[in-house]
Amino acid sequence: MRTSGMRDYLDGPYKAARDVARAELAAHAEFAGLAERLPRDEYRDKVLELLLVAAADGLPARGYPKEYGGADDLGGFIAGFETLAFGDLSLMVKAGVQFGLFAGAILHLGTERHHKRYLADAVSGRLLGCFAMTETGHGSNVQALGTTATYDPATDEFVVHTPTPAARKDYIGNAARHGRMAAVFAQLVVGAESPERHGVHCLLVPIRDEDGAALPGVTLTDCGPKLGLNGVDNGRIVFDQVRVPRDALLDRYAQVDADGNYHSSIENPDRRFFTMLGTLVQGRVSVGGAAINASKVALTIAIRYAAQRRQFGAPGSAEEALLLDYRMHQRRLLPLLARTYALHFAQAELVDEFVRVFNDDRDEHDRRALEAQAAGTKALGTWHATETIQVCREACGGAGYLAENRLATLKADTDVFTTFEGDNTVLLQLVAKGLLTDYRRSFGELDPLGTARFVAAQAVEIAVEKAALRPLIERLRDVVPNRSDTSDPDAGLRDDAYHSGLLRYREEHMLSGVARRLKAGIDAGDDPFDVFNRCQDHVIAAGRAHVDRVVLEAFQSAVRDAPEEVQPSLHDLYDLHALTTIEAERAWYLEHGRLSPGRSKAITALVNELCAIVRPVAVDLVDAFGVPGSAVDVPMVVPSQHE
């Protein structure tokens, strides 16, 4: 296998954007390890310095319209952002705040006058901003935010206010030190005689003057040291009757005229809210991809180390064995390598779909499907990063614990990925909700009560729809051995159809089970919230089963479409991923009669065999990720640097 061929295939259609980001990181290799070397404020200022260098080189502007300094290349923008995760993750997150969230809010929620006034400055870094959504009292439940923006017709202004301590904007990137303006999400209140709330909307609110001082009515404080990402100046914002002009409202989906009349082309408030948030799905897509790339860094370091580090050996032998030659070490690292490839290809499919949906202005059904796909991929990708980096750290022993070898920083900096841009558990609930409901006709709330009512209303129809899958289940019974006396228990274990059939069966069985439980509870007259709460673990498991299947089939497609020179290695990796996924859930398959004990054992034996097959090319497979040397040439891998 040629490493360059695999790298080109992994880079895909956005190779140029990825290479620009790689070159940017390589050109500034001296920034590596800043978190350990500098005091916090100096570290933050260095991260800003590198951010502005990247902006000057045009990397962040790639996804924006040409008239504002961009290249109209959404896919390239996301690919470049993901690639920044090979380097300092504080830089990547700060870039996400500035160019993905703040500038993205202006682009997607604003209209032409906002674009002309602010967008070029935002994508160039001349106007540094915040994305002020999360509050101390509300994170995932955005509809319940407490900050208010009340229209005053006498002055043609909105008054932005923090009414309670729980409504304080919290964990806001760029707020503590560098941001001058915030995209503030607040409850819009309009009407002089009888004020009426119209739900959460976004307004642009200045927070600092040119000299960096907080503006009148704005209180800015620092969140302080964090577990990681200390190069990002997370802060808190409190507004005390801060006035902004009426045109500060980002009004693509809703407008307020000078007389205080509210207008929106989307009448349903829930639907309007989710349409607004749906335009910002780019952040979720980007975070998932960045987490997958952080996993690549950890695996590159750990596998290279294991391919040269020796420990113990055969009795009587003068030479110790390489770590990577031990079966258990292979078992620790190589299935994670296979899953990283699987998630890479699932992420690539997601980015392609994101570009199609936003460039073609697809209908609401496509947008909702994209949101669910992004939610699921982000959840699995960030959980995978947390697991992978921890396993890699352990696999490198004491050397992995040293900050100079990067794994400690990777571990700290990626930990929050599982909760920002959406808590993963909540995101999988969103995935399951999309599977259980007809989201083309209704837009329920994301909270458990709204979900329970919405799902319960369609439980009967869902159960009927699932009945159409019975022929698939019957075919599986014919194909999958269930008897312990099967003469050839490993027959067909490397069959793609067998893998996807098992995962599809599990997904559909879980979904129909959720529907039946919800219907039974509602039919019994139980409170909808209680019904849903009793099923919530089942709902989350169903969402996870769905995403597992989507990731598997993305890998299948990637193998089929791969160039001939890389296809054999990819197919071995695919089989390792598929069988490890099934092995991890073999208790469920045994309980439901889809595996015999003999076949379950055969799967474990084949996973071991596949680890041995992948081992000789493991270093080539991580080299194909194309992580710049400055990010992975750590002392334990390249000792000469430390001598």
N, C-alpha and C positions, 0 to 999 in steps of 0.2 A: 504494500500500500504506500503510495506517495503522500506524504503529509500535505504537500501543497495542493494536491487534488482534493483531499478531504477538506482542507481549509477553504478552498474556493467554493465547495459545495455548501459548507456550513454558512459562509458569508452570504451566499445567495445573491439576489438582485441588488442588494444595498451594500455590496462589497466596498464601493468607493467611499461611502459615508463611514463605514467601519474603519477603513484604512486611514481616513483623515483623523478620526478620534485616536487611533493607535499612535499615529505620528505625533499628535499633540501631546499625548502622555509620554512618549519616548523623548520628545524634545525638552520636557520639563521633568526629567527623572530626579532632579535635585529636590523636588517636592515630596518624594517618597519619605514616609516616616515622620512627617511634620507633627503629627499628633503626639508623638513621644518626645520630640525635641523642643517644642516651643510652648510658652505660656498660652493660655486659652485665647486671649484677645489677639495676640500676635498670630496665632494659628488661624483664627477667623479672618484676619486681614490678608494673610497669605492666600487663603482659599479664594477670597474675593479677587485678589490680584490675578490668580490663574483663571478665574471665571471670566474676567474682563479680557484677558488674552485670548481665550477661546471665542469670546464674542467678537473681538476684532478680526479674528480669522474666519468668521462667518459660520462656524459650526452650529451654534444654537438657532440661527435664523433660517436654517435650511427648510423647515416645515412651514414657514410663513409666506404670505403672498409676495410676489416679486416687487410690487409697488411699495412695500414696506421693508425692502432689503432682504427678502427671503428668496427661496428657490421653488416654492410650491411642491416640495418633496416631503410629504408626511412620513412615508415609510423610511426614507433616509434619515429624517430627524429622529425618529424613535430608535433606529439602528445605531446612530451615533451616540444617542443618550445612553443606551444599554452598554455600549462599549466603554463609556467613561467609568463604568463599574469595575473595570479592570484596574483602575488606579485608586486614588483617594476617594472614598465613598462620600466624604463630606462635600467634595467638589461636585460629585454627581447629584447629591440631594439638593445642594444649593442651586445648581443648574435647573433641577426639576422645579423648584419653587419659583425661580425667576422666569424661566423660559417656557416651562410647561404649564404651571398653574396660574401665575400672575398674568403673563402675556396671553396665555390660553383663555383666561376668563375674559379679557378684553376682546380677543378675536371672536370667540364663540358666543358670548353673551351680549357684547356691545354691537353698535351699529356704525355706519360709516364715519360719523363725526368722532366717535371714540377712536376708531382705527386711525384716522388722520391725525388726531391730536396726540395719541399716546403710543401707538403700536411700534413705530420705528424706534422710539427711545427705549421702549421696554425690551425689544429683541436685540438691541445693541448694548444693553446694560447701562445706558445713560440715565434711565429712570429705574431705580431698584425698588422692587415691590414685594408685598406679602399677599398671601392667600388666607384671609382671616375668616375661616369657617368654624373650626372646632372651638368649643367653649368648655370651661371647667366643668359645667354640669351636663353637657351633651356632646357626644362624639359621633357615634354611628347614627343616632336619631336626629338627623339634620332638620327635619321638619319641626322639631320642638325647640329650636334655638331661641334664646331669650333676648338677644340684642334687637332693638327696635330702630326703625327709620320712619319717622312720622313727618308727613308733608305739611308744611306751613304755607298756605296760599298767600298770606299777607306779604311774605318775603320771597316767594317762589323758591323755597329751599326745603331740603330734608334735614331733620334733626336726628342725628344718630346718637343713641344713648344705650348705656349699659345699666339696666334697671336693678339688677341684683348681683351679688358676688358670683353666683353660678353662671351668669351670662358673660363673664369676662372671657375674652378671646385668649386661648391658651395653646401652648406648644407651637406658636406661629413662627415658621422659618423667616429669617430676615428682619424680624421685629425688634430684636434686642439691640442691634448695632447698626445695620446698614440700610434697612428699608426706609423709603421716603413716602410711599403711598401704599395703601392696602385695598385689596378687593374684599369688601366686607359683606358677609352674608347676614341679613337681618330681616326680621318680620316687618313687612311693608304695611304702614298704617296710613290710610288716606280718608279724608272726609272731615270738614270743619264742624258741622253740626252733629253728625253721628259717625264718629271715626270707625272705620271698618278695616279689619286685618285681611290682607290678601296673600298671606303666606310669605315664605322666604324668597327674597330677591337679592341681587348683588349691586353694590354701589362702590364707586371709587372714592376713597377718603384719604386725603393727605394726612400724614402722621408726623413728619419731620420737616424742618426747614432745610435750606441749603447747607447750613453749618452743622447739621446733625442733631439740633435740639428739638425736643418734642413740641408740637404745636399746642396752642391753648386748648384745653379741654381733653387732651390726649395724655394718658398716663402709660408709660412704657416701662416694663421691668423685665429682667433677665430670668429665664427659667433655671439658670445655674448649670452646674456640671451634670452630664448625663452618662448613661452607661456607655454610649458611643456617640459618633457624629458630633464631636465637640467643636468641629470647624464650622458648624451651622449655628447661627445665632438665634436659637429659638427663644421667643419672648412672649410676654403677656400684654394685652392691650385692653385698656378700659376707656370708654368714651363717656364724657360728661356733657351732654347737650351740644355735641359738635355739629355745626351747620355746614352743609355742602349744597351747591346749586342743584336745581332739579335735573340738569343734564348729567349729573354724576351717576344717575341710575343707568345701569347697563340694560338697555331696553329693547333688545331684539325680540323678546317674547311678551313683554308687557310694557305699557307706556302710561304715564301720568301727565295730563295736560295742565296748563297754567291755572285752570279753575279747580284743580284737584279731582278731576274725573279719571278713573282708572279704566284702561282698555287692554284687552288681550285677545288675540285670535284663538287662544286655547281656553275654552270656558271652564272646563273641569279643573279645579285647583290642584288636585293630586296629579293629574296628567301634566299640567303645566310645570309643576315642581320637578317631576321626573324627567321631563323633556329638558329642562334647564340643567339638571345634574348629568343627564346623558351626554350632553355636549362635552363634558369634562372627563369622559371615560379614558381619555388619553393618559392621564396620570396613573390610572390603575394598570393600563397596558404596559406603561414604561417601568413601573416598579417591579412587576413580575419579571420582565426581561432582565432588569438590572440584578435581581436576586439570582436568577439562573446564571448570569455571567459571574457573579461573586462565587458561586459554586465552582465554576470552571477554574477560577484562580486557586481556590483551596485544593482542588483535585490535582491541578498541575503541580503544585508544590509537594503535596503528599505522595503522589505516584512517582514523581522524579526522585524524591527522597527514598522511597521504598525500593526503587530500582538500583540504588547504589549503597544503601546502608546495610551492613551485615550484622547478624546477631545469632549466636548459637550455631549449631550445625550437627551433622551426623556424628555419632560417637566414634572416636578414633580418627576423625578427619581433622586435618590441620587448617582447613578453610571453613569459615563460618558461612551460613546461607544468607542470601539476600532476603530482606523482609518480604518483597513481592513474590517470592517463591513459596512462601508459606500459604497453605490453603485458607487459613482463617484470615490472613491479611488480604488475600484476594477477595474473600467473602465480604470483608468490611468495605473495601474501596470500589471494586469493579461493578457491582450492581448499582452503586451510586453514580459511577461514570455512565453506565447504560441509561439510567433514569435522566441524567443531565442531558444526554443526547435526545432522549424522548421529549423532554420538556423544551429543549431548543427548537425542535421541529413543530411542536404544538404552539410555541410562541410565534414562530414564523408564520404559521397559518393564521393566528390571531391578528398579527400585524397586517397581513394581506387583506383580511376581512375588514379591519379597521379602515384601511386606505380605500377599499371599495365603497364601504358604507358612507364615509364622509365625502369622498370625491364625487360620488354619484347621487348624494343626497337621498339615500334610500328611505323607504317608508318606515313607520314606527315599529312595525313587526321586526324588520331587520335591525333596527337600532336596539330594541329590547333584547333580541337574540345576541347581539354583539356585547351588550352590557353583561349578560349572563356568562358568555364565553370568557370575557375579560375577568370577571369576578372569580370564576373557577380556576383559570390559569394562574392568576395572581396568588390565590390561596395555596395551590399546590406548589408553585414555584418558590414562594417565600418560606413555606414550611420545609421544603426540600433544602433550601439554603441553610436554614438553621440546623437541620440534621447533618447535612454533609460537612459543614465547617466543623461541627463538634467531633464527628467521627474522624475527620482528617487531623484535627488537633490531637486526639488520642493516639491516632496511628503514628504520629511523629514523636510520641513520648515527651520527654522533658524539653527537647528542642522545639517542639511545637508550642510549648508554653511561653517561650521567649518572645518578647515583642518584636525583636529584630527579624523574626521569621514570618511576620505578617498575619499568622492565623489568629492571634489574640485580637488584633485590631479588626480583622474581618468578622470575627465572632461578635465583638461588641457593636460594630457599626451596622451589621445586618439584623440584629435582634429585633429592632423596632419594625422591620419590614412586615412582620406578621400582623401588625396592628395598624400601621398607617396606610392611607388610601383605602381604608376599610378593614375592620377586624375580620380575620379569616373565617371564623365561625359564622359571623353574620353573613359574609359573602357566600358561603356554601348554602346558607338558608335561602339567599336570593336565587342561587342556581336551582335549588329544588323547587322553589316557588314558580320559577319560569317553566319548569318541566310539568308541574301539576296544574297549571292554569292556562287559560287561553288569553295570553296577554295582548292579543290583537284587539280584543273587545273591551277589556277592563283594565284599569290601573289601580290596583289596591295599594295600601300602605305597606311599608316594609316592616312595621312593628308586628309582633306576634298576634295581637288581636285582629288587626286588619287582614293579615295573612290567613288566619283561621276562618274568618267569615267568608273571605273570597274563595278559599279552597273548598270549604264545606258546601258552598252553593253549587259547585261543579263536581262534587265527589262521585255522584252516580255516573255522569258522563265520562269521567276519567276512567272509572272501573270498566265501563263498557269498551272504551278505546283500548285499554290494556288487553282485553279479551282477544283482540285481533293478533296479539303476539303469541297466542297459544300454538299455532303451527310451528313457529320458531322453536318453542320449548320442546314440542314433540320431536322435531328433527334433532335437537340436541340429545334427547334421550336415546335416539338411534345411534348417534355418533360417539357420544361420550360413554366409555365403559363405567358401569356403576357396581360391578360385581367383583368381589375380592379374588375370585378365581380366574380373572382375566389372564390369558396366557401371555400376552405381550403388553404389559401395563404402560410402557413408554411409547407405544405406537402412536404416531401422529402428534407427538408433543411439540414438534417444531412446525406445526401447521398453523398458518396465520388465521385461517377461518376458525380453527378450534379456539385460539386465544380470544378473538373478538366475540365468538359465540358465548364463551363462558362469561366474559365481562358484560356483554349485553344482557345475558340472562340474569346476572346478579342485579344490574341496574333496574331492569324492568320489574323484577320480583320485588325489590325494595320499594319502588314507586307505587306499585299496585297495593303493597302492604300498607303504606302510608295512607293512601286514599281510602282503603277499607277501614282503617282505624279511625280516621277522621269522620267518615260517614257514620260509623257505629256510635261514636260519641255524640254527634249532633242528633242522630235519630233517638238516642236515649234522653235527649233534653238537657244534656250537660252544657255548662257555660262554654262558649266557643274558645275563650282564652285558655281555660283549663284543658280543653280537649287538645288544643294545639301544643300546650306546654307539656302534656304527657307524651306527645309524639315527637317532640323537638329533636331528641337524639336520633330518632329514626329518620327524620327529615334531613338532618345534617349528613347522616351516613349515606342516604340516597343521593344527595348532591355530590358527595365524594366519589361514589361509585360511578356516577355519570362522567365526572371529569377524568377519572382513571381510564374509562373507555375511550373518551375523546383523545387523550394523550396517546394511548396505545395505537389508535387508528391513524393519528397523525404520523407516528413513527412508521407504520406500515406503508403509508403513501410515500414517505420520504425514501424508504428503501426501494420501492418500485421505481421511483423516478431518478434514482441515483445513477451517476456514470458507472460504467462497467468496472472501472479500476477500483472504486471504493465500495462497490456493492457487497462483496463477501464480508468484509469487516463490519459493515453496517448491519448486515443480516445477523451476524453472530451477536452483535450488541443488542439488536432488536429482540432476538430470542431470549437473551439473558434478561432484558427488561420485562418482557411478557411473562416469563415463567417466574421471575422473582415477585412480580405483582400478584400472580395467582397463588404462589407459595405463601405470601403474607396473609392471604385470606383463606387458606385451605381449611381452617376450622369451619368457616361458613359453608364452603362448598361440600365438606363432608357432612355437615348437619343437614344440608338440603339435597343430599343424594347426587351431587354432580361430580364427585370424585370418589373413587374407591380407595381404601387404605393403600393398596398396592400402587395405584397410580399416583397418589400423593407422595409416596416414597420415591417413585420414579422421577417426579418433578424435582425433588431435592437433589437427587443424584445427578440429574441433567444440569441443574444450576451449577453444581460443582464442576462438572465437565466443561461447561461453557466458560466458567472463570479461568480454567486452565487454557482454553482456546484463545481467550482474549488477552491473557497475560503477556505474550510475546510482543503484542502491538500496543500495549497500554500506554507506553510513553509516546508513541506516535499519535495515538488518539487524543492525548491531552495537548500535545504540541499543535495539533490541528486547530485548537481553539484560537491560536494566534494571540495569546496574552503577551504583551510587550515584556521584554526581558527585565526592565526596571521593576516590574510588578511581581516577578516570580524568581528572580535570581537572588534569592535570600541566602544568608550565610550557611545554613545547614545543607543547602543544595549546591552552592558554589563556594566551598570552603576558602578558596584562595582570596576571596574578597575580605575575609575576616582574619587573614594571617598577617 
